[in-house]
């Protein structure tokens, strides 16, 4: 269980359910999380519990956004998780604020140092002026996606951006 902002530039706070220092265990967790509904449900509920136990954290944002996908044929686990979180903590999702404007390669297939370049300029935001936003993502390994989203949201006027994820990879 963690609560920190990693090394994600401009992100105000990050809350996560589990962390892994071993990349193989991280990938096994991701596979199980996405292929077993009961694992998804268990960890999504745990993340919601963490959000509500830390009242100041839950009170720090007003709306939820999820990481949009440019591949509508695939399940968007960030959206699925955001819908679960929204229903449990009673915070609205605003899917009009953030959109994917450029299709990218799957970041997990790229070396860590190439991920930030690949994701750059792939999102756009609107209507974020003065908003306090929580970005929901399923997992983060390099912070590239959350970093780019945070940049875009703050550039469009968001006053606060935090993120909540199920799992984070933190190599030693």
N, C-alpha and C positions, 0 to 999 in steps of 0.2 A: 504494500500500500504506500502510495507516495503522493507528494504534494510539493511540486517545485516547478520552476520554469525552464528546466533543462538549459540548453544553449540556443534556444529558439529566439532569434532577434525580435524585439518589440512585443513578444508575448507577455502579457501581464501575469499570468499564472497557468499552471498545468496541474490537473488532478488525474491520477490513473489508479487502476485497480491492482495491477501486477506489473513487475518488471523482471527482465531477464538479462543476464550478463552473457549467456551462452546463446549464440545465434541459432544453433540447431534446435534448442528447446523453444526459442521464440517462434521459429517457423512451425514446429510441431503444434504449439499452442494456437497459432493462427489457423492452421489446417483444421484443428478440432473445433475452434470457435466458429468457423464458417461452415463446417459440415455436420455438426451435431447441435440441433436446436436447443437441447437441454443445457449444453455448455454455454451457448450464446445467452440464454435466459439467466443462467446462474451468475455469470459475470456482469451482465447488464444490470441485474438487480443489485449486485454488490457495488457497482459504480454509483448507482442511484442512492444507495444507503450511505456511501461515503459523502456524496454531495449534500445530503440532508443532515448528516451528523455535524458537518462543519457549516453551521448556519451562516456564518459570515461569508463563506465561499459561495453558497447557493444564493445569497442576497446580493452578490457582487455583479450579477448580470440580469438583464430583463428578457432577452430573447435568445433562442437557440438557432444556429445554422448548422448544416452538415456539409461535409465535403462533397461537392457535386461531381458527378461522373459524366464523361463524354461517351460512355458506352452503355446506352440504355438497355442493351440485351443482357447485361450482367447484373446480378444482385448488387445493390449499393448498400453495403453493410454499415456505412456511416449514416445513411438515411434511416435504415432499419433501427439502428441504435438510437438515433435522435428521436424517432417516433416513440420508442420505448421510454426513453428518459423523459420526454415531454409529458407523456401520460402519467408518469410516476411522480414527478416533482412539480407538475402544474405550471410549466413555463411554456409559452408558445414558440412554435417553429415559424420562422419567416424564410420561406424558400425563394423569395424574390430578391433578396439582398446579394447573394453570391451565385455566380454561374461560372461554369467551365467554358472557356472561349477557344481553347486549343487542345486538341488531343495530344497526349503524351505517351511515351513508352511507360511500361510498368516500372516503377522506381525500384522495386525489389530485384529486378533483373540487372540493374546498373551498379557499378562500384559506388560506394558512398560519396566519393568526391565529385561524381558526375550528376548526382541527383538534383542538387540545387540548380544547376544550369538547365537541366531538362525541364524542370517544373516552372522556371521563370516565365512570367507573362502568360501563364496558362489560365488564370482566373481574372474575373472582373467583378467589381462590386458597385452597387448603387444603393441609394437611400439609407446610408449608414450614419448620417450626420447625428452626432451626440449619443449614439446608441451604445449600450453595454451588452456585448455579445459573447456567448459561449459557443465555440466551435466544437462540434462533436465529430470525432474520428474513431475508427475502430482500433487502429494500432499506429504507432510511430516508431520508426527505426532511426532515421537520420534527422528528423525534424524539418526536412525540406518542404513538405506540403504545408505543414502548419505555419512555417516561417513565411512562405509566400502568401498564404491566405491572410495571415496577420498583417503583413505589409499592405496588401490590397484593401483590407477593411479599414486600417488606420488612415491610409491615403484617401479614402472616401469619407472620412470624418468620424469613424467610430471612436468613442472616447475611452473604451476599455475593451480588451479582447483577452479572453481566457480560453482554455481548451480542456476537454475531458476525453480521455481515451481509455480503452480497456487495458491495453498492454503497451509497454514501452521497452525498447531494447536499449540498454545502457552498457556498452562494453567498458571494461575496466581501463 
